[in-house]
Structure formats: structure tokens, C-alpha cells
Amino acid sequence: MVRAHDHTSLSLAASSTALDAERSDRALAAVEQPAQYRTHGTDPLSDVLRTVKLTGALFFLVDASFPWGVEVPRADAFSSIILPGAQHIVSYHVILKGLGWAGIPNVASTWFEAGDVLVLPHGDPYSMLSEPSQPPEFDVEATMDYFRDMAAGRLPFVSKEGGGGEPHSEFVCGFLGCDMQPFNPVLSTLPRLLRIKRSHDGREDLLSRLIDLTLAEARQPRVGGESIRLRLSELVFVEVMRQYLETLPAHETGWLSGLRDPAIGKVLVMLHEQPAYPWTLNELAGRACMSRAALAARFTHVVGHAPMQYLTLWRMQIAARLLADSSMKVATVGHEIGYESEAAFSRAFKKTVGVSPAAWRNGAVGTGRSQERRPAHPGRA
């Protein structure tokens, strides 16, 4: 028999669960809501990752014995295999054991060791080798075959490679899909090859916990395991970006550095909370307790775009997502991001993105958000 207070507890628990689900739905849908319905306290990093549709594509563990090596082609060569329709693929590798070398064309090879995270945000071809300049065990064609088999579920989560010697190296390989065009402020300011030293400052290491959870899930295969691993791969990448943000030098510039700057971070929060609001440089400066000239100079130096230019770019990214993923009329999309007329929105969209809203929508629906588009104001590489 269930006692009265048990009924009350169950009711409260159910209400709490329903409330949590409602909050989650609101958070995920925030970008598609009119600005006046947005909740306060927007987290710009979460806002960007949600709007550019960060999605897990492939995630596996490599157990490599010396000598080992692999060549990976440009991401657009295998994106249709691991995530059909993705506009862009980001690769990252979490080194759990051992060491090696990573290289991309026209960039000096980078040495890595256990505790490092390598991020390749721009889709470059690259190699990972146990020693620099050694012939790879897997060339580009072999790697493409491997991706086909892994994506089709014909291979185990743990991949054993190499010649059987010592030392052994272990690393998690993650591949994510996202939008890069018309504007992805997170990726646009990252270097071609980013090496991040994981946090070891005595605090609880969330990244290690996420990796351990992923490995535990892989060792005990259950229904839905692949979906869980891909969601975990997204969380791993977000935590990597947070750790990178925490370790950025004070003089570093870029969008992530802007989040850490008290004044610029405040302005970014305001712009992301209410992108449809008719912001002016005067109002932004007043709320940031800065002069117009000081805000414009500092924002441009740190973020890489002037405040109002950044607002336009971000509005167009929201619009591109709505055009691709909804049946909203062009005029309605424009209104959602602050334009009073369809003509004004269409002019701004074409000037910024390079094509009309209708052409973008047709391209997105017909070709999986074609990578041929290029914005008129690209971010810094």
C-alpha cells in the first residue's frame, strides 16, 4: 500500500521532473523564440553551440602500439559518411596514455602526451603518428574505409592499431557536426590545430568523468548506447572549450576571450539575450559603463568585429538556422531577429551572407546546407 505522504512525494517528484523537462525544452528552443520570451542570464557559449547545431557524429577509442600512424583527409571528404547533411566537421582527440605527433599541412608538427586534447576546428587534413615523419599505417584511403566501417557499426568501439611494440598510446577520437556558415564565433577564432593541456589544479575533473562514463558505457553494450556516447562526445567538446577558456592568457584575443572580459562579456550576454532588440552603440556602452569609443575599440580588438557588426553576424546565423529548420516565412524570420520589413531583412541577409534568404533556404533543404556558401564578413582563422 502507498501511504498518503508517499503520494505527496511521488506527486512532487513528478512535478519536479515535468518542470525540469519544461525548462530543458525552453532552453533548447530559446533561439527560435521571439526575444521578448527569452529567459535572462543567457550563456553565450551554450547559445552559440545550440544555434550552430553541435551534433555528435562519431566517437571511438584507439589503442595503439608502437609504431602507429594514421592520415586523415579533409573533413569534407568524409563528412557525408559519418554525418550526412552536416555543413562542417570538427575533429578532436583526448590523449589518455602515451605520446605522439600531430601535423597538418604548412604547420609545424605538434608533440602531444597524456593529458592533452587536440582540436582541429577547420576541417584540415592531418596526421597522428608515434614518431614524426614516419610512414602511416593507415593512409587516406585506409582511413576512409575505416570511417565507413565504423559509421556502419561494423567495428568495435575500441580500435587496436600499430605494430605491437612499446610504448602503447590510447586516445579518444571525437568527430562533431556543426554549422560553420554564415557565422560560428566559437570556431572562427580558433587556430588550425589547437593543443590544450587538461586542467590538473586539484579540482574535480569533469572531463575525466565524462570520458570514464563514455568508456564504461562502451564496455557494457546496451540498447541506445551509441546515442549516449554521441551525446557524451558533445559534452566532452563543450568541457574542452571551457577548459581552454579558463587557460587563455590574459592578452589573448578572440570570441572566447571576450566571454572572460568583464565588460565585453557583459555586452555579449546582452546581445545574445535579446538579438532582436534595437541595440545602439550608445545603449550598449551605457550598460557596460564605458564610452562609445572605448567599447567600440575594445570589443573590436578582443572579439574581432565591431559591436554592431557582431550583432548583424549573429542575427544572420540565427536567421540561417530558422530558414533551414523551420517553415517560417522570410518576413517572419526577419521579424524574429529585429527587422521590421522583409525587404530590409533580405537586403541585410544577402549583404552579409552572400545569397538571399530564399536561396539559402533552398540550398539548405536541397543539399544539406551546402558548404559552398561564404559569408561576406568571415571570422578570423
RAJO-V473715 format. One record per residue. N is the residue number from 1. SS is DSSP state (H for helix, E for strand, - for the rest). PSI is psi in whole degrees, 0 to 359 (none if undefined). D_CENTER is the distance of its C-alpha to the mean C-alpha in Angstrom with 1 decimal. Layout:
BEGIN
[[N;SS;PSI;D_CENTER] [N;SS;PSI;D_CENTER]]
END
This chain:
BEGIN
[[1;-;140;49.7] [2;-;123;46.9] [3;-;165;48.2] [4;H;316;47.7] [5;H;337;45.3] [6;H;321;43.3] [7;H;317;42.9] [8;H;316;41.8] [9;H;317;39.2] [10;H;320;37.9] [11;H;317;37.8] [12;H;319;35.9] [13;H;317;33.4] [14;H;319;32.9] [15;H;318;32.6] [16;H;317;30.0] [17;H;317;28.0] [18;H;321;28.3] [19;H;317;27.3] [20;H;318;24.2] [21;H;318;23.3] [22;H;316;24.1] [23;H;318;22.0] [24;H;316;19.0] [25;H;319;19.7] [26;H;318;20.1] [27;H;316;16.8] [28;H;331;14.9] [29;H;3;17.2] [30;H;321;17.3] [31;H;337;15.7] [32;H;8;18.4] [33;-;151;21.2] [34;-;149;23.5] [35;H;326;22.9] [36;H;345;26.1] [37;H;1;24.9] [38;-;147;21.8] [39;-;155;22.1] [40;-;164;22.5] [41;-;33;20.4] [42;-;138;17.1] [43;-;106;14.2] [44;H;322;12.3] [45;H;314;9.1] [46;H;321;9.3] [47;H;315;10.6] [48;H;313;7.9] [49;H;327;5.1] [50;H;317;8.3] [51;H;325;9.6] [52;-;5;7.2] [53;-;56;7.7] [54;-;126;5.0] [55;E;131;8.0] [56;E;136;9.7] [57;E;316;11.9] [58;E;143;14.1] [59;E;121;14.8] [60;E;169;18.2] [61;E;134;20.3] [62;E;128;22.5] [63;E;102;25.9] [64;E;132;27.3] [65;E;146;30.9] [66;E;140;32.3] [67;-;150;32.2] [68;-;159;28.9] [69;E;148;26.6] [70;E;142;24.2] [71;E;131;23.2] [72;E;128;20.0] [73;-;179;20.2] [74;-;145;17.9] [75;H;327;14.9] [76;H;348;16.4] [77;H;332;19.5] [78;H;2;18.1] [79;H;323;15.3] [80;H;341;18.2] [81;H;313;19.3] [82;H;337;16.3] [83;-;81;14.6] [84;-;136;17.1] [85;-;351;16.1] [86;-;140;12.5] [87;-;328;12.2] [88;E;148;10.1] [89;E;130;9.5] [90;E;134;7.7] [91;E;141;10.3] [92;E;154;10.9] [93;E;127;14.3] [94;E;116;15.7] [95;E;117;19.4] [96;E;330;21.7] [97;E;146;25.1] [98;-;201;26.8] [99;E;172;25.8] [100;E;194;25.2] [101;E;137;24.1] [102;E;141;21.1] [103;E;147;21.7] [104;E;157;20.5] [105;-;137;23.0] [106;-;17;24.6] [107;E;136;23.0] [108;E;142;25.0] [109;E;145;24.2] [110;E;125;22.4] [111;E;140;24.1] [112;E;160;22.3] [113;E;176;23.7] [114;-;135;23.2] [115;-;348;20.8] [116;E;156;18.5] [117;E;129;14.9] [118;E;131;14.2] [119;E;130;10.9] [120;E;91;11.4] [121;-;345;8.7] [122;-;13;11.4] [123;-;18;12.8] [124;-;152;16.0] [125;-;151;18.7] [126;E;168;19.3] [127;E;151;21.7] [128;E;122;22.0] [129;E;151;25.7] [130;-;334;28.0] [131;-;147;29.9] [132;-;143;29.2] [133;-;11;30.7] [134;-;152;31.7] [135;-;136;31.8] [136;-;146;28.8] [137;-;320;29.8] [138;E;112;27.3] [139;-;186;27.3] [140;H;315;25.1] [141;H;318;27.2] [142;H;322;27.3] [143;H;319;23.5] [144;H;318;23.2] [145;H;320;25.8] [146;H;315;24.1] [147;H;319;20.8] [148;H;314;23.2] [149;H;320;25.0] [150;H;316;22.0] [151;H;330;20.3] [152;-;358;23.8] [153;-;19;24.3] [154;-;358;27.2] [155;-;153;26.0] [156;-;165;25.7] [157;-;323;22.7] [158;E;123;24.3] [159;E;124;25.0] [160;E;129;28.0] [161;E;170;28.4] [162;E;183;30.7] [163;-;0;34.4] [164;-;2;35.3] [165;E;182;36.0] [166;E;152;34.9] [167;E;162;32.7] [168;E;149;30.0] [169;E;144;26.3] [170;E;134;23.7] [171;E;143;19.9] [172;E;132;17.1] [173;E;122;15.2] [174;E;138;11.8] [175;E;129;10.4] [176;E;145;7.4] [177;E;149;7.9] [178;E;172;6.3] [179;-;137;8.5] [180;-;334;9.3] [181;-;147;12.7] [182;-;344;14.4] [183;-;116;12.1] [184;-;94;8.6] [185;H;334;9.8] [186;H;307;7.1] [187;H;331;7.2] [188;H;336;10.8] [189;-;4;12.4] [190;-;151;11.4] [191;-;171;14.3] [192;-;324;14.7] [193;-;118;15.1] [194;E;124;14.0] [195;E;122;16.1] [196;E;130;15.6] [197;E;121;18.7] [198;-;150;18.0] [199;-;130;19.8] [200;-;54;23.4] [201;-;19;25.0] [202;-;348;26.8] [203;-;164;24.4] [204;-;129;23.2] [205;-;98;20.3] [206;H;323;17.7] [207;H;316;15.8] [208;H;321;19.1] [209;H;319;19.8] [210;H;318;16.7] [211;H;316;17.6] [212;H;319;21.2] [213;H;319;20.5] [214;H;314;18.8] [215;H;320;21.7] [216;H;320;24.2] [217;H;323;22.9] [218;H;328;23.2] [219;H;341;26.7] [220;-;79;28.0] [221;-;130;26.9] [222;-;164;27.1] [223;-;133;26.6] [224;-;4;23.0] [225;H;322;21.8] [226;H;318;19.4] [227;H;320;17.6] [228;H;317;17.5] [229;H;320;16.2] [230;H;322;13.3] [231;H;321;12.5] [232;H;325;13.1] [233;H;325;10.8] [234;H;316;7.8] [235;H;322;9.8] [236;H;315;10.5] [237;H;318;7.1] [238;H;317;7.0] [239;H;325;10.6] [240;H;316;10.2] [241;H;323;8.5] [242;H;319;11.4] [243;H;323;13.9] [244;H;318;13.1] [245;H;319;13.6] [246;H;338;16.9] [247;H;2;18.2] [248;-;136;17.8] [249;-;154;21.4] [250;-;329;23.0] [251;-;355;23.5] [252;-;144;20.0] [253;-;170;18.6] [254;-;168;15.3] [255;H;317;13.2] [256;H;322;12.3] [257;H;326;16.0] [258;H;326;16.9] [259;H;328;15.6] [260;H;340;18.1] [261;-;126;20.9] [262;H;312;23.1] [263;H;312;24.2] [264;H;321;21.1] [265;H;321;18.9] [266;H;319;21.5] [267;H;317;21.4] [268;H;319;17.6] [269;H;315;18.1] [270;H;315;21.0] [271;H;323;19.4] [272;H;331;16.5] [273;H;318;19.2] [274;-;71;21.4] [275;-;337;20.1] [276;-;352;23.3] [277;-;143;25.6] [278;-;69;27.9] [279;-;147;26.8] [280;-;159;29.0] [281;H;324;28.7] [282;H;313;31.8] [283;H;318;30.3] [284;H;315;27.1] [285;H;318;29.2] [286;H;316;31.6] [287;H;332;29.1] [288;-;0;27.6] [289;-;45;31.3] [290;-;163;31.1] [291;-;161;33.1] [292;H;315;31.6] [293;H;318;32.0] [294;H;318;30.5] [295;H;313;27.3] [296;H;316;26.9] [297;H;314;27.5] [298;H;315;25.3] [299;H;315;22.3] [300;H;318;22.6] [301;H;316;23.0] [302;H;310;20.1] [303;H;330;17.4] [304;-;357;18.9] [305;-;149;19.9] [306;-;153;22.9] [307;H;312;22.3] [308;H;330;23.5] [309;H;318;21.8] [310;H;316;18.4] [311;H;317;19.5] [312;H;314;20.4] [313;H;316;17.1] [314;H;320;15.2] [315;H;319;18.0] [316;H;329;17.7] [317;H;318;14.0] [318;H;314;15.2] [319;H;318;18.2] [320;H;321;16.5] [321;H;317;14.7] [322;H;321;18.1] [323;H;322;20.0] [324;H;325;18.1] [325;H;5;18.1] [326;-;169;21.3] [327;-;17;24.9] [328;-;143;25.3] [329;-;154;27.7] [330;H;318;26.6] [331;H;322;28.7] [332;H;319;27.1] [333;H;314;23.6] [334;H;318;25.0] [335;H;323;26.7] [336;H;333;23.6] [337;-;13;22.1] [338;-;11;25.4] [339;-;130;27.5] [340;-;335;31.1] [341;-;153;31.9] [342;H;323;30.4] [343;H;316;31.9] [344;H;318;30.3] [345;H;314;26.8] [346;H;321;27.4] [347;H;315;28.6] [348;H;320;25.6] [349;H;313;23.1] [350;H;321;25.0] [351;H;322;25.5] [352;H;316;21.8] [353;H;330;20.2] [354;-;348;23.3] [355;-;164;24.3] [356;-;160;25.7] [357;H;320;23.9] [358;H;319;26.1] [359;H;320;25.3] [360;H;313;21.5] [361;H;315;22.1] [362;H;321;24.4] [363;H;320;22.1] [364;H;317;19.2] [365;H;321;21.7] [366;H;331;23.7] [367;H;17;21.3] [368;-;46;17.9] [369;-;72;16.5] [370;-;139;18.2] [371;-;1;16.6] [372;-;342;19.9] [373;-;146;19.1] [374;-;132;18.7] [375;-;157;18.5] [376;-;337;21.6] [377;-;74;19.8] [378;-;155;17.0] [379;-;169;15.0] [380;-;144;16.3] [381;-;none;15.4]]
END
